[in-house]
Amino acid sequence: MNEQQKFWANTYADEYIKKNSQFDREKGVAAWKLMLEKVAPINSILECGCNIGRNIDFLNALLPSASKSIIEISQPAFEFVTSRHDFAQAFNGAIEDANFQEVSFDLVFTIGVLIHIHPDNLLKNMERMYKLSSGYILMGEYFNRTPIMLEYQGQKDKLFKRDFGKLFIENFPVELVDHGFLWGHLYDNAGFDDVTWWLFKKK
């Protein structure tokens, strides 16, 4: 594991779970309804970096019949979320290492995960997401026109902001379906604190 992977898998795992345990379900479902407004019917979903399953809870309410699968690097979070949900597939490890035996998913997404991956490893993780998708890729992250590193809880090299959508569309054969902004004033209680999101479809 690299520095960031060790931090999220071990050092910060338990504290992160405690900090992300209560959310506004109604607001969360509304956010997802907005982000998926322009997609065709979705039957299978993969979340890359689910932590305790906040988005899985929202998507179970919005798309109850779609199968859900996850990737989660933190062992405590993985054990927590797999004890609460029945997943089609579940992988405990890094996105770039995920192996689902050639299975693909209608929608592959991250929310607030790519910002914690070192820029040197970012395209490798994006490539894995691209390959695991049979249709759509959605990313919701902190936006900045130019790449920048910010301290996270006093830690350096754990939070990176940039134009993730531009990086993705410039490196993979996709088309932009939709994009938007989840203003924290309205969506903080659902865990979306000023997140910019992009929805892509594979060409």
N, C-alpha and C positions, 0 to 999 in steps of 0.2 A: 504494500500500500504506500502511496505517496503521502505527503504531509497533510493535505486536506482530507484525504480519505481516512487516515488514522484519527484525525480530530473528530470527524462526524460519526465515525463508527464506534469510537471509544470515549474520548475525553469529554465530549459535550452531549453524549447520547441521553443520559438520564435527565439532565437539566432541561434539554430541549423537549422531551416528552411532557414534563411537568408544565412547561410554559405554553404548550399547545394542546391543552386538553378540553377547553370549552369554546364553542363557537355558535354563532347565530345560524341555525340550520336554514331558516327561511331566506336570509340574505345570501347564504352560500349557494343554495339552489337557484336563486335569481341570477347570481353571477354566472353560473354554468349555463343557464338557459340563454343568457346573452351571448356567451362565447361560442356556443354550439348552434346558434340560430340558423346558420347557413350551411350546415352539413347535411349530407344524405343520411339515411338510416344507419345507425351504428349498432353492431352486434357484439363487438369485442373491444375492450379497452385495456391499455397497459399504462399504469402510472409509474414513472421513473423517479423514485425518491418519495415514497408515500408517508414516511414517518408513522404517525399513529392512525392514519386513515381518514383525515379530515375530508379530503376530496372524494374518497371512496364513499363516505357517508352521504355527501351531497349527490353524487352520481347514482347511488342506489335509489335515492328518492326520485331523481329526474329520469333515469334510464334503468328501471329495475330489471328489465329482461336482458340487458346486455351483460355478457360475462366480463368479470373484472380480474385482472392480473396485476402483479406489483413487482417492483424492484426496490429493495431497501437495504442500505449499507449497514445500518445500526442493528446489532443483534437484539438489544432490548426492545427497540421499536418494532422490529420484525416479529418477535415473539408476541408482543402486545397486539399488533394488528391482525396477525394470523389466528390469534385466539378469539377474535371478535368477528371475523368475516370468513366466508367460504370463497376461496379464490380458485379460478381455473388453473392458474400457475403462479408460483411465488418464488422469487430468487433473492437470497440474502447475500449481497455483495455490491460491487460498483456497477454502474450502468455499462461501462465499456466491457465488462467481463460477463455480462448477462448471457446465458445460454438457454434458449427455449426450444431447442431441437427443431429448428426451422419453422417454428410457429410464427405467424404474423398476426397483427392486430389492426382493426379498422381505425382506431385512434390510439396514438402514442403521445403522452404528454408529460411535461414537468411544470410545476408551479414552485418558484422560489428555490430551485435546486442548481441550475446552471450558474447562478451568481456565486455559488460556493465552490465551483470547480476552477482550478488554476487555469489561466489562459492557455498555457502550453498543452493542456490536456483537453481543452474544450471541443475542438473539432473531432477528436476521437470519440467522445461521448455523443456528440451530435450525429456522427456517422452511424453509431449503433442504434440510435433512435430512428434514424431514417430507414435503416435496413429492417428493423423490426416492424415498421408500419407498412400496411398494405393500402393505405389511403391517406389519412390525415396525420399531421404532426402539429401539436399545439404547445407553445411555450409561454409562460407567464413569469416575467422577471423584472428586476429593477432596471430602468432604462437610463443610459447616458450616451450622448452623441459620440464621445470619445471614451475609450477604455480607461477605467480608473479603479484603483484599489482603495477601499475604506476599511478602517478598523472595525472589527465586529466583537462587541463585548470585551474591548481592550486587546483583542488579538489581531495581529497583522496577517495578511495573505489568506484571509478566510472569507472575504466578501469582495466581489468584483462586479462593477457595473459597466455596461456597454450597450451597444445596439445589437442585441442578440438576433433580432429578426434579419437585419442586413447581413450579418455574418452567415446566417443559415442559407438565405436565398442566393447569396453569392457563391456558395460552395456546393450546393446540392440542387438537382433538377426538380424544383418545386415551383408551384404558383401560389401567390397570396390569395387566400379566400376571404379573410377578414382580419381586422385588428382593432384594438381598443385599449381603454385605460380604466382600471378599477380604482376609483378615487377612494383613498383611505377614509375620508370623512363619512362615506356611505358604507364602505365594505370592511373596515377594520375589524368589526365584531365577527366577521366570517373568516378572518385570517388573510384577507387580501389587502395589504397595506401599500397602496399606490403602485400596483402592479400593472405594467404594460404587457399586453398579450398579443401574440401573433398566431394565426391559424393558417397552416399551409396544406396543400394537397400535392401528392406526388404526381409528376407528369407521366 
